[in-house]
Amino acid sequence: MATQAIATYSRLAVEFHPPAARISLSHPPINVIDLPMMEELSQAIRDIESRTDISVLVLAGQGKAFSVGVDVGAHTADKVAIMLGKFHGVIRALIAAKKVTIAVVHGHCLGGGAELAMVCDLVYTRSSWPAIRRWLRPFWRPWSDRNRLPI
């Protein structure tokens, strides 16, 4: 089947190639996760979850990096509550997804970008990823739901 684009997003590229869908973070040069991207991620995940011909959701980054995390400007006192609500909504959507979720990581993957990758069912990376080594020891037990921290 041919690849199909589903919607126009300013911070994402979303493609369908049944049985897989791919969401690519597209906020050059290093895919900072800002409020518009969080809203688009939530919408794209909802769109993918509604499709019965899709069983795999691939999350990737375009350009030089997967993602360097959430926009530092969104961490101010007047914005942090809104930012956390939107970001936690994305994390919850990925955790609740009925599709198999795969993060394809290249380049930098820090902060909120690492959190996005770590809640996926599988993470594929070609290079060393220090955040994973720090986070997973000694907590990681792939057979247990107790690995997920409450949001």
Secondary structure as a PSIPRED ss2 file (coil, helix, strand):
# PSIPRED VFORMAT (PSIPRED V4.0)

   1 M C   1.000  0.000  0.000
   2 A C   1.000  0.000  0.000
   3 T C   1.000  0.000  0.000
   4 Q E   0.000  0.000  1.000
   5 A E   0.000  0.000  1.000
   6 I C   1.000  0.000  0.000
   7 A C   1.000  0.000  0.000
   8 T C   1.000  0.000  0.000
   9 Y C   1.000  0.000  0.000
  10 S C   1.000  0.000  0.000
  11 R C   1.000  0.000  0.000
  12 L E   0.000  0.000  1.000
  13 A E   0.000  0.000  1.000
  14 V E   0.000  0.000  1.000
  15 E E   0.000  0.000  1.000
  16 F E   0.000  0.000  1.000
  17 H E   0.000  0.000  1.000
  18 P C   1.000  0.000  0.000
  19 P C   1.000  0.000  0.000
  20 A E   0.000  0.000  1.000
  21 A E   0.000  0.000  1.000
  22 R E   0.000  0.000  1.000
  23 I E   0.000  0.000  1.000
  24 S E   0.000  0.000  1.000
  25 L E   0.000  0.000  1.000
  26 S C   1.000  0.000  0.000
  27 H C   1.000  0.000  0.000
  28 P C   1.000  0.000  0.000
  29 P C   1.000  0.000  0.000
  30 I C   1.000  0.000  0.000
  31 N C   1.000  0.000  0.000
  32 V E   0.000  0.000  1.000
  33 I E   0.000  0.000  1.000
  34 D C   1.000  0.000  0.000
  35 L H   0.000  1.000  0.000
  36 P H   0.000  1.000  0.000
  37 M H   0.000  1.000  0.000
  38 M H   0.000  1.000  0.000
  39 E H   0.000  1.000  0.000
  40 E H   0.000  1.000  0.000
  41 L H   0.000  1.000  0.000
  42 S H   0.000  1.000  0.000
  43 Q H   0.000  1.000  0.000
  44 A H   0.000  1.000  0.000
  45 I H   0.000  1.000  0.000
  46 R H   0.000  1.000  0.000
  47 D H   0.000  1.000  0.000
  48 I H   0.000  1.000  0.000
  49 E H   0.000  1.000  0.000
  50 S C   1.000  0.000  0.000
  51 R C   1.000  0.000  0.000
  52 T C   1.000  0.000  0.000
  53 D C   1.000  0.000  0.000
  54 I C   1.000  0.000  0.000
  55 S C   1.000  0.000  0.000
  56 V E   0.000  0.000  1.000
  57 L E   0.000  0.000  1.000
  58 V E   0.000  0.000  1.000
  59 L E   0.000  0.000  1.000
  60 A E   0.000  0.000  1.000
  61 G E   0.000  0.000  1.000
  62 Q C   1.000  0.000  0.000
  63 G C   1.000  0.000  0.000
  64 K C   1.000  0.000  0.000
  65 A C   1.000  0.000  0.000
  66 F C   1.000  0.000  0.000
  67 S E   0.000  0.000  1.000
  68 V C   1.000  0.000  0.000
  69 G E   0.000  0.000  1.000
  70 V E   0.000  0.000  1.000
  71 D C   1.000  0.000  0.000
  72 V H   0.000  1.000  0.000
  73 G H   0.000  1.000  0.000
  74 A H   0.000  1.000  0.000
  75 H H   0.000  1.000  0.000
  76 T C   1.000  0.000  0.000
  77 A C   1.000  0.000  0.000
  78 D C   1.000  0.000  0.000
  79 K C   1.000  0.000  0.000
  80 V H   0.000  1.000  0.000
  81 A H   0.000  1.000  0.000
  82 I H   0.000  1.000  0.000
  83 M H   0.000  1.000  0.000
  84 L H   0.000  1.000  0.000
  85 G H   0.000  1.000  0.000
  86 K H   0.000  1.000  0.000
  87 F H   0.000  1.000  0.000
  88 H H   0.000  1.000  0.000
  89 G H   0.000  1.000  0.000
  90 V H   0.000  1.000  0.000
  91 I H   0.000  1.000  0.000
  92 R H   0.000  1.000  0.000
  93 A H   0.000  1.000  0.000
  94 L H   0.000  1.000  0.000
  95 I H   0.000  1.000  0.000
  96 A H   0.000  1.000  0.000
  97 A C   1.000  0.000  0.000
  98 K C   1.000  0.000  0.000
  99 K C   1.000  0.000  0.000
 100 V E   0.000  0.000  1.000
 101 T E   0.000  0.000  1.000
 102 I E   0.000  0.000  1.000
 103 A E   0.000  0.000  1.000
 104 V E   0.000  0.000  1.000
 105 V E   0.000  0.000  1.000
 106 H C   1.000  0.000  0.000
 107 G C   1.000  0.000  0.000
 108 H C   1.000  0.000  0.000
 109 C E   0.000  0.000  1.000
 110 L C   1.000  0.000  0.000
 111 G H   0.000  1.000  0.000
 112 G H   0.000  1.000  0.000
 113 G H   0.000  1.000  0.000
 114 A H   0.000  1.000  0.000
 115 E H   0.000  1.000  0.000
 116 L H   0.000  1.000  0.000
 117 A H   0.000  1.000  0.000
 118 M H   0.000  1.000  0.000
 119 V C   1.000  0.000  0.000
 120 C C   1.000  0.000  0.000
 121 D C   1.000  0.000  0.000
 122 L E   0.000  0.000  1.000
 123 V E   0.000  0.000  1.000
 124 Y E   0.000  0.000  1.000
 125 T E   0.000  0.000  1.000
 126 R C   1.000  0.000  0.000
 127 S C   1.000  0.000  0.000
 128 S C   1.000  0.000  0.000
 129 W C   1.000  0.000  0.000
 130 P H   0.000  1.000  0.000
 131 A H   0.000  1.000  0.000
 132 I H   0.000  1.000  0.000
 133 R H   0.000  1.000  0.000
 134 R H   0.000  1.000  0.000
 135 W H   0.000  1.000  0.000
 136 L H   0.000  1.000  0.000
 137 R C   1.000  0.000  0.000
 138 P C   1.000  0.000  0.000
 139 F C   1.000  0.000  0.000
 140 W C   1.000  0.000  0.000
 141 R C   1.000  0.000  0.000
 142 P C   1.000  0.000  0.000
 143 W C   1.000  0.000  0.000
 144 S C   1.000  0.000  0.000
 145 D H   0.000  1.000  0.000
 146 R H   0.000  1.000  0.000
 147 N H   0.000  1.000  0.000
 148 R C   1.000  0.000  0.000
 149 L C   1.000  0.000  0.000
 150 P C   1.000  0.000  0.000
 151 I C   1.000  0.000  0.000
